Amino acid sequence: MDFGVVLQTDPPARDVVRLMTSAEEQGFRYGWTFDSCVLWQEPFVIYSQILASTRSMVVGPMVTNPSTRDWSVTASLFATLNDMFGNRTVCGIGRGDSARRVIGQKPASLSVLRESMHVIRELAEGREVDHHGAPVRIPWVRDGRLEVWMAAYGPKALRMVGEHADGFILQTADPAITRWTIESVRAAARDAGRDPGGITMCVAAPAYVGDDLAHQRDQLRWFGGMVGNHVADLVARYGESGPVPRELTDYIRGREGYDYAHHGKAGNPSTDFVPDEIVDRFCLLGPASAHVDRLTELAELGVDQFAIYLMHDAKEQTLAAYGNEIIPKLTA
C-alpha cells in the first residue's frame, strides 16, 4: 500500500512545503492538497515548491474540478510541472464542491467532468484534442504523462470511474462503503472492456494517532460534514431508498446547512449533526495498532493508497507515528 498526505494550502505556504517534505521523509509517496482558491492559496504555485523540496513525491489536487480553470490551463499547469520535475504529478478531479459553491456556482455535471478528463489528459500528454470546437495541442510537451483519478460516491459517477479514469478516489475509510464502491468501479471497468486491476484505488480520510478518543472525534468530526455535502446531493438524486448504501446516507438526516467558511477545519460548527459512530467509521483514530488493523482491512478490499487528511492539532505526531509504526507494517 502507498501512502499520501492531504493538506489545505493555508498561508504561509512554506509550512505546507515543510510538512510535505517531512511527510516524504516519513515514507509518504504522494502529496495532495485541496483546490479551492478562494478559501485557500492557489495550489499549483505551491506544487512547484513542494516538488523542488522533495526527491520523488508525486503531487496533485484532491480534488480539482472542470470549472475553476479552462481545461487548457489545467493541462498546461500539470504539463509544466512535469516538464520541470519529471512527470511527478497526478490529477485528482471531481464535480466540484467548495471551489464552486463559495462563488455561487453549482458543481459540474458528470458529462462535463467526463469530457474534461479526456481533454486534460490528452493535452497534458502532448496529443491533439478538440477543445471549444477547435483542434488544440500543447506543442512543447515531450514524453508527458498524467494520470487522472476521479473522486466519486454515486452509482453513475462510479461507473464513469470504471469506464474512463486511471484511478478512483473515495473520501471515506468506511470498509462497507469501500467494498461497494470498489466493486462498482471494477464491474464498470469490466463492462467497458478495461482491466479493473489497472485502476488505482485510493481511500482518503482523516487519521489521528493517539489515545484520547473523545478529543480525536471532536477534531475529526468536520470530515463527516464534508462528506455530507456530497451525500446530500446523492439523496436528492436517488432518494433515501436508492442504490447508495445506508452506511453512507442515514446520518445526514439531521443536517441543516453548511458554512464553507469552516470547511475542512477542526471545530466546524456545521458538523454537530455528525455522530461519534460516523467519525469512527469514516476516519482512523486511536493508537497505531488500530490504524494498522483498519488499513490491513482496506488493503484486503483492494485499496492501493491511503491518503491522510491532516487537519487536526497533532499533525507532526501523526506523521511521525505513521512513519515509525504504521507505514513499515503496510509496505513490508
C-alpha positions in Angstrom: 0.0 0.0 0.0 1.2 3.5 -0.9 0.6 6.5 1.4 -0.3 10.1 0.7 -0.9 13.2 2.8 -3.6 15.8 2.1 -3.2 19.4 3.3 -5.0 22.6 2.8 -2.9 25.4 1.3 -3.3 27.7 4.3 -0.7 30.5 4.4 2.1 30.6 5.0 2.8 28.3 2.1 6.3 27.5 3.5 4.5 25.5 6.2 2.7 23.4 3.6 6.1 22.8 1.8 7.7 21.9 5.2 5.0 19.4 6.1 5.1 17.7 2.7 8.9 17.4 2.9 8.6 15.9 6.3 5.9 13.5 5.0 8.2 12.2 2.3 10.9 11.6 4.9 8.3 9.5 6.8 7.6 7.3 3.8 4.6 9.1 2.2 4.9 8.9 -1.6 2.0 11.3 -2.6 1.4 14.9 -1.6 -2.2 16.1 -2.1 -3.9 19.4 -1.4 -7.4 20.9 -1.5 -8.0 23.0 -4.6 -10.4 25.8 -3.7 -8.5 29.0 -4.5 -10.9 31.4 -2.7 -10.8 29.5 0.6 -7.0 28.8 0.4 -4.0 29.8 -1.6 -3.5 28.7 -5.2 -2.1 25.1 -5.0 -0.3 24.9 -8.4 2.1 27.7 -7.3 2.8 25.7 -4.1 3.3 22.4 -6.0 6.4 23.8 -7.7 7.9 24.5 -4.3 7.0 21.0 -3.0 8.4 19.3 -6.0 11.6 21.3 -5.7 11.9 20.4 -2.0 11.3 16.7 -2.3 13.0 13.9 -4.2 10.3 11.7 -5.7 7.0 12.8 -4.2 4.1 12.9 -6.6 1.8 15.9 -6.1 -1.7 16.8 -7.1 -5.1 18.2 -6.1 -7.6 16.3 -4.1 -9.5 17.4 -5.9 -9.7 19.9 -8.7 -12.8 20.4 -10.9 -13.7 21.1 -14.6 -14.9 24.6 -13.9 -12.4 26.7 -12.0 -9.9 26.9 -14.8 -10.1 26.4 -18.6 -9.1 22.8 -19.3 -6.2 24.0 -21.4 -4.9 26.0 -18.3 -5.2 22.9 -16.1 -3.4 20.7 -18.6 -0.6 23.3 -19.1 -0.1 23.6 -15.3 0.4 19.8 -15.0 2.5 19.6 -18.1 4.7 22.5 -17.0 5.4 20.9 -13.6 6.0 17.5 -15.2 8.5 19.1 -17.6 10.3 20.8 -14.8 10.3 17.8 -12.3 9.9 14.7 -14.4 6.2 13.5 -14.5 5.6 13.8 -10.8 2.0 15.0 -10.8 -1.4 13.3 -10.7 -4.8 14.9 -11.5 -7.4 14.2 -8.8 -10.7 15.6 -10.1 -14.4 15.7 -9.2 -17.5 17.6 -10.0 -16.5 20.4 -7.6 -17.8 21.3 -4.1 -16.2 24.2 -2.1 -14.4 25.7 -5.1 -17.7 26.1 -6.9 -20.2 26.7 -4.2 -18.3 29.6 -2.5 -18.5 31.6 -5.7 -22.2 30.9 -6.1 -21.9 28.1 -8.7 -23.1 24.5 -8.9 -20.8 21.5 -9.3 -20.2 20.4 -12.9 -22.3 17.7 -14.5 -20.9 14.3 -15.0 -20.9 14.7 -18.7 -18.8 17.9 -18.4 -16.5 16.1 -16.0 -16.0 13.1 -18.3 -15.1 15.4 -21.3 -12.7 17.5 -19.1 -10.8 14.4 -18.0 -10.3 13.4 -21.6 -9.2 16.9 -22.8 -6.9 17.5 -19.8 -5.1 14.1 -20.1 -4.7 14.4 -23.9 -3.3 17.9 -23.8 -1.0 17.2 -20.8 0.4 14.2 -22.6 1.0 16.2 -25.8 -1.8 15.0 -28.0 -4.2 17.0 -30.1 -7.8 17.2 -29.0 -10.9 19.1 -29.9 -11.4 21.9 -27.4 -14.1 24.6 -27.7 -14.6 23.4 -31.3 -11.0 23.9 -32.3 -8.1 21.4 -32.6 -5.6 22.1 -29.8 -2.3 20.7 -28.9 0.4 21.9 -26.5 3.4 21.8 -28.8 6.2 21.9 -26.2 5.1 18.7 -24.3 7.7 15.9 -24.6 7.1 12.5 -23.0 4.4 13.9 -20.8 2.5 11.6 -18.5 -0.6 12.5 -16.4 -2.9 10.0 -14.7 -6.4 11.3 -13.9 -8.0 9.9 -10.7 -11.7 10.7 -10.2 -13.5 11.2 -6.9 -16.9 9.6 -6.7 -19.7 8.3 -4.5 -22.8 7.6 -6.5 -23.6 4.8 -9.0 -23.3 6.9 -12.2 -20.1 8.5 -11.1 -18.6 5.2 -10.0 -19.5 3.8 -13.4 -17.7 6.7 -15.1 -14.6 6.0 -13.0 -14.5 2.4 -14.2 -15.0 3.5 -17.8 -12.7 6.4 -18.1 -10.4 7.1 -15.1 -6.9 5.9 -14.2 -7.6 6.0 -10.5 -10.5 6.1 -8.1 -10.6 8.4 -5.0 -13.0 7.5 -2.2 -13.3 10.1 0.5 -14.1 7.9 3.5 -12.4 4.9 5.2 -15.6 3.0 6.0 -14.9 -0.6 4.9 -18.5 -1.3 3.8 -18.6 1.7 1.6 -15.1 0.9 0.3 -16.2 -2.6 -0.7 -19.3 -1.4 -2.5 -17.6 1.4 -4.4 -14.6 -0.6 -5.4 -16.8 -3.5 -6.6 -18.9 -1.0 -8.6 -15.8 0.6 -10.3 -14.4 -2.8 -11.2 -17.6 -4.0 -12.6 -17.9 -0.9 -14.8 -14.3 -1.4 -16.0 -15.0 -5.0 -17.0 -18.2 -4.0 -18.8 -16.2 -1.4 -20.7 -13.5 -3.9 -21.7 -10.9 -2.4 -19.4 -8.6 -4.2 -16.9 -10.0 -3.4 -13.4 -6.6 -4.1 -12.0 -5.2 -1.1 -13.9 -7.3 1.4 -11.9 -5.6 2.7 -8.8 -7.9 2.6 -5.7 -7.2 5.4 -3.3 -9.0 5.9 0.0 -8.7 9.4 1.6 -9.7 10.1 5.2 -8.5 11.9 8.3 -6.2 9.9 10.6 -5.2 10.9 14.1 -2.9 8.7 16.2 -3.4 8.9 19.9 -5.3 7.6 23.0 -7.8 10.3 23.7 -10.7 9.1 21.5 -13.2 11.8 22.6 -10.7 14.5 21.7 -9.8 12.8 18.4 -13.5 12.6 17.4 -14.1 16.2 18.1 -11.0 17.1 16.0 -12.2 15.0 13.1 -16.0 15.5 13.1 -15.6 18.1 10.3 -15.0 15.2 7.9 -18.5 13.8 8.3 -19.8 17.3 7.4 -17.6 17.5 4.3 -18.7 14.1 3.1 -22.3 15.0 3.9 -22.3 17.7 1.2 -21.8 15.1 -1.4 -24.2 12.6 0.2 -26.9 15.3 0.3 -26.6 15.6 -3.5 -26.9 11.8 -3.8 -30.0 11.6 -1.6 -31.6 14.4 -3.7 -30.8 12.4 -6.8 -31.6 8.9 -5.8 -33.7 9.2 -2.6 -33.1 7.6 0.8 -34.1 4.2 -0.6 -31.9 4.4 -3.7 -28.9 2.3 -4.6 -26.5 4.2 -2.3 -25.7 2.2 0.8 -27.4 3.3 4.0 -24.0 3.4 5.7 -23.4 6.5 3.6 -26.8 8.2 3.7 -28.6 7.7 7.0 -26.5 10.1 9.1 -27.3 13.3 7.2 -30.9 13.4 8.3 -30.0 15.9 11.0 -28.0 18.1 8.6 -29.4 21.7 8.4 -26.9 23.5 6.3 -23.2 24.1 5.8 -20.9 27.1 6.1 -17.9 26.9 3.9 -16.0 29.4 6.0 -15.2 26.4 8.3 -14.8 23.8 5.5 -12.3 21.1 6.4 -11.4 22.6 9.8 -11.5 21.1 13.3 -14.3 22.5 15.3 -16.5 23.2 12.3 -19.9 24.3 13.8 -21.8 23.0 10.8 -21.0 19.4 11.7 -22.7 19.0 15.1 -25.1 16.5 13.4 -22.3 14.0 12.8 -22.4 11.3 15.5 -19.4 9.6 17.0 -20.2 6.4 15.1 -19.7 8.1 11.8 -16.4 9.6 12.9 -15.2 6.2 13.9 -16.3 4.6 10.7 -15.2 7.3 8.2 -11.9 8.2 9.9 -8.9 6.4 11.5 -8.5 7.0 15.2 -6.9 5.5 18.3 -3.4 4.1 18.8 -1.2 3.0 15.9 -2.3 -0.6 16.2 -5.9 0.4 15.4 -4.7 2.2 12.3 -2.8 -0.9 11.2 -5.9 -3.1 11.7 -8.1 -0.8 9.6 -5.5 -0.3 6.9 -5.0 -4.0 6.6 -8.7 -4.5 6.1 -8.8 -1.8 3.5 -5.8 -3.3 1.7 -7.7 -6.7 1.6 -10.6 -4.9 -0.1 -8.3 -3.7 -2.9 -7.1 -0.3 -1.7 -3.8 0.7 -3.2 -3.2 4.0 -1.4 -4.4 5.6 1.8 -4.2 9.4 1.8 -4.4 11.1 5.2 -6.3 14.3 5.6 -4.1 16.1 8.2 -6.4 18.8 9.6 -6.2 18.5 13.4 -4.0 19.5 16.3 -1.4 16.7 16.1 -0.1 16.8 12.5 3.6 16.3 13.3 2.9 13.5 15.8 0.6 11.6 13.4 3.1 11.9 10.6 5.8 10.5 12.9 3.6 7.7 14.1 2.8 6.7 10.6 6.5 6.8 9.6 7.7 4.9 12.6 4.9 2.4 13.4 2.4 2.1 10.6 3.8 2.6 7.1 6.5 0.0 7.7 3.9 -2.7 8.6 1.8 -1.9 5.5 4.6 -1.7 3.0 6.7 -4.7 4.1 
